[in-house]
Amino acid sequence: MTAIKPLQILSSMTIVTSLVRRRRRHPDELREEAIIAAREILMADGPGSITLQAVAAALGMAHGSITHHFGTAANLQAAVADELIVQLLTEVRTGTLALKAGDICEADLVDLVFDTFETTGVGRLIGWLSASQSPLLQPLFERFARLPHEIATDRRDGSAFTEAELPIIIESIVTSALSSSLIGSGLRQALGLSPAFTRQRVAENLAAQRAMRIPQ
């Protein structure tokens, strides 16, 4: 039998140690990976499961590393919500401009917003933060507050709503999409309504409002 030399043992231990050593992450990289992990937890298990411990475990990291970066689970949840809101507003803005250009119809815009709430989990997370009366929601509302001005001042294609009208349009779509993502499916089923009922109603109202503004 061939004897194992001490140097071989040390070499093997070095390789194993290097494999199990946790990878060092830049703070920005850590934040991005933590939010991605939290979003996956949100979709799989709901907002209440987004904890510092759960994210640390998902990333194979020490709990203290995530705590050092976010401080509390509430801050982590707010960071996830903020990213999802940015995504939502980007899609709302893009969809609204496409509607003005005639590239999509009202139903397409409504589907875009509803799908974002349902497929990203943003509705469930906003509902969670709202139920706890979290002050961390305020920056999200401030983003919504700026959206009517941003859309109204883009005058491409000449069919924009006025800045005074846009809050009503945005509220009607976003509130309906939010409530639909939380209880809409069960409520429609209980009332014997079709799964697409809410989307159709919102799209029809939006189309009627646009028809009054766009010259025939």
Secondary structure as the mmCIF struct_conf table of DSSP 4:
data_model
#
loop_
_struct_conf.conf_type_id
_struct_conf.id
_struct_conf.beg_label_comp_id
_struct_conf.beg_label_asym_id
_struct_conf.beg_label_seq_id
_struct_conf.end_label_comp_id
_struct_conf.end_label_asym_id
_struct_conf.end_label_seq_id
HELX_LH_PP_P HELX_LH_PP_P1 THR A 2 LYS A 5
HELX_RH_AL_P HELX_RH_AL_P1 PRO A 6 VAL A 20
BEND BEND1 ARG A 21 ARG A 21
HELX_LH_PP_P HELX_LH_PP_P2 ARG A 22 ARG A 24
HELX_RH_AL_P HELX_RH_AL_P2 PRO A 27 ASP A 45
HELX_RH_3T_P HELX_RH_3T_P1 PRO A 47 SER A 49
HELX_RH_AL_P HELX_RH_AL_P3 LEU A 52 LEU A 59
TURN_TY1_P TURN_TY1_P1 GLY A 60 GLY A 60
HELX_RH_AL_P HELX_RH_AL_P4 HIS A 63 PHE A 70
BEND BEND2 GLY A 71 THR A 72
HELX_RH_AL_P HELX_RH_AL_P5 ALA A 73 ALA A 101
TURN_TY1_P TURN_TY1_P2 GLY A 102 GLY A 102
BEND BEND3 ASP A 103 ILE A 104
HELX_RH_AL_P HELX_RH_AL_P6 GLU A 106 THR A 120
HELX_RH_AL_P HELX_RH_AL_P7 VAL A 122 ALA A 131
TURN_TY1_P TURN_TY1_P3 SER A 132 GLN A 133
HELX_RH_3T_P HELX_RH_3T_P2 PRO A 135 LEU A 137
HELX_RH_AL_P HELX_RH_AL_P8 GLN A 138 ALA A 152
TURN_TY1_P TURN_TY1_P4 THR A 153 THR A 153
HELX_RH_3T_P HELX_RH_3T_P3 ARG A 156 GLY A 158
HELX_LH_PP_P HELX_LH_PP_P3 ALA A 160 THR A 162
TURN_TY1_P TURN_TY1_P5 GLU A 163 GLU A 165
HELX_RH_AL_P HELX_RH_AL_P9 LEU A 166 SER A 179
HELX_RH_PI_P HELX_RH_PI_P1 SER A 180 GLY A 184
HELX_RH_AL_P HELX_RH_AL_P10 SER A 185 LEU A 191
TURN_TY1_P TURN_TY1_P6 GLY A 192 GLY A 192
TURN_TY1_P TURN_TY1_P7 PRO A 195 ALA A 196
HELX_RH_AL_P HELX_RH_AL_P11 PHE A 197 ARG A 213
BEND BEND4 ILE A 214 ILE A 214
#
